[in-house]
Amino acid sequence: MAFYRSSVRTLALSTFLVALPFHTALAQEADAVGERLKAVLAQQGIEVSWSGISGDASEMVISGASFAVDGTSEKVTLGDIRLSDITEANGGYTVGTVTLPNYSATEDGATVNVSGISLTGLKLPAEGDTDPVASMLFYKTADLANVTVSMDGKTPFTMNQLHFEITPPEGGDAAEFTGAAEKFTVDLSVIEDADTRKTLEKLGYQTVEGYFELAGSWQPSDGSLELSQYDISINNAGTLGLTFELGGYTPDFIKSMQEMQKQMASQPGGGDNSAQGLAMLGLLQQLTFHSASIRFDDDSLTGKLLDMFAAQQGMKASDLANQAKAIVPFLMAQLNNPELTKQVTTAISTYLDNPQNIEITAEPENPVPFAVIMAGAMSPSPQDLLKTLGVSVTANED
């Protein structure tokens, strides 16, 4: 799976460009704004440079732009970035539209091409603005028209029409965000492991198509971060959904994390980062866990799996399902949690009889500090953590 690790790293780098704050709100003092831009990005661990700036507030161009991330020696060249409809208010700027050039990167034989990259409503706070929220540089929308990964003459991954929207926090309201990709396609024939490829072929998944959607909110005042939707849907398979809610993710926490990351990145290669690692763990103790869930909505995948495994054992799918239902209570017994064992047994039986959906939820009565979660995970009885987090399992519920 080396190809997939390489592809993910390269894709993450290219997709990161969408969120890069190229807030070159270039007004009359281009050089001064340029220096401010460099200073703002440097605080976030990004070194940006360009060969020139031209134009005016109606349309400006940053020529030969490139950037490097702290802790890496690689410098990424972007090319010319176009900014239009720039307005100024109280020393700050809003860039109506930012258009980035098409981008291509190759690593370990995998090439990622990204086209149609643009941002709208990009905010650049005034110099000296001490508002921690303003310094986070929000935008209204971000778009990627197409992302393609190619390797050895094949195209294992494509994604079309990736779109994000953000409503900044104003007047005490939480920031809200949504995102979606209209379509993605994955060619599973490039998987290196022959047994895995053979299994996928039996299931009819040589190539899969799907889409994803996400939504959430963030309240800076108390650091409440909620991912209310993160659904990845595969046609003729099913939808995997994730949600979570955390507390303590405040602007001060984010700033501290950024500073810690910069310190770790500044260490020479092979240097000892143990002190910073412990400090990072200390920062994480400021977070609290409120809830999380993982849910699968079936779209024929369960039936296909039962049919395939039953055929391998010379059984009927219904007999295999009954066998699985009988084993579950014995597997759960080692957790020494009768209530959860009953829930899981009932949920799996219900789901296998009529595959619709199954969901695991963690919802404690009160927020749980991350320190308690970490201590529970390392304790001699980690199963007690399931009770602390209020874990439950249900099936075929709306």
Secondary structure, DSSP 8 states (H G I E B T S, - for coil): -HHHHHHHHHHHHHHHHHHS-------S-HHHHHHHHHHHHHHTTEEEE-SEEEE-SSEEEEEEEEEEETT----EEEEEEEEEEEEEETTEEEEEEEEE--EEEEETTEEEEEEEEEEEEEEE--TT---TTGGG---SEEEEEEEEEEETTEEEEEEEEEEEEEE---TT--EEEEEEEEEEEEEGGG-S-HHHHHHHHHHT-SEEEEEEEEEEEEETTTTEEEEEEEEEEETTTEEEEEEEEEE---HHHHHHHHHHHHHHHHS-TT---HHHHHHHHHHHTT-EEEEEEEEEEESSHHHHHHHHHHHHTT--HHHHHHHHHHHHHHHHHTT--HHHHHHHHHHHHHHHHS-SEEEEEE--SS-EEHHHHHHHHTSS-TTHHHHHTTEEEEES--
